């Protein structure tokens, strides 16, 4: 099992963009947000094309947490059944102490909190499900080797500019091209990122390499003074895997990349003194990836005329709430509904979308950043102070206040005014 899985699409050629209709909505970026946007539009009968700079659609092997706010969008897209077939239902979620392994239960499947139980799957699974959904409705909608690097616009439409010098015209342009968005640069200018003095590790472990107690269908969040780890099971075809996702305080990172290879030896150094279960996870990973965690200033707006942004392009966030993909799914749903509601005035539709999403995404970005001192806290150094800290910070009422307002949002039904 190679945890770096690829959604199966053939290599593409930018030549096919010559056939794009001038009435098409152009979407830069074929990540989960861009593909969800395309599927949302196509299901409403709105023509669109997706442009991806890579030669194949590939996701670094990693688990994905789709919480109920994202699940509602997947259901609206008709994908819930396919996603559920690839999920492992977690029996419970627990907080665990980094060195002793002592456990505090957050919920089990029979509890009230389990109503917010997420879908746990591989990013590559969701990517492929979205690709297949888009291609069923428009076989040639996804164009590979097509890097949008700029644009111009007028009252009649948008002209997208590609890295190889080609240009095409469309009805509108949606920048779903990630935290390094070229569409955002064209709209707003260059925005510098700031390193947060933390890095993230990700990997997958075949469960047959682990002890029986480590294979249970449980979401475990291990918290410590300067790092935390989340582990949960996922499935790839007939193989069960355990995810490893660890965030560590470190001030020596310079590169803003989320696909940098890392070694087991380096990762183990970041978790010296941790419980043997964590050491076993790291030691048995097939391959590890690491990336520096960066933040950008909150945008005051991200729509101008017939051009707008979606997902990480306009509100990239730290992973501490697991909401990056969920916010992109919400964006896609709300924006598609705005398209449908105001089809003859896209500039106004984009402003409506922005007004509906700006405050919520800004709050989620800030809340995600605010989780770092909850996960990494000096009170966790000693067992005698750790227990009181966890019982206070992870009590049912504290957990509900932290998460419920996020999970209860319904992008498919929020009023468009």
Buried (B, 14 or more C-beta within 10 A) or exposed (E): EEBBBBBEBEEBEBEBBEEBEEEBBBBBBBBBBBBBBBBBBBBEEBBBBBBBBBEBBBBBBBBBBBBBBBBBBBBBBEBBEBBBEBBBEBBBBBBBBBBEBBBBBBBBEEBEBBEBBBBBBBBBBBBBBBBBBBBEBBEEBBBBBBBBBBBBBEEEBBBBBBBEEEEBBBBBBBBBBBBEBBBBBBBBEEEEBEBBBBBBBBBBBBBEBBEEEBBBBBBBBBBBBBBBBBBBBBBBEEEBBBBBBBBBBBEEBEEBEBEBEBEBEEBBEBBEEBBEBBBBBBBBBBBBBBBBBBBBEEBEBBBBBBBBBBBBBBBBBBBBBBBBBBBBBBBBBBBBBBBBBBEEEBBEBBBBBBBBBBEBBBEBBEBBBEBBEBBBBEBBBEEEEBBEBBEEBBEEEEBBEBBBBBBEBEBBEBEBE
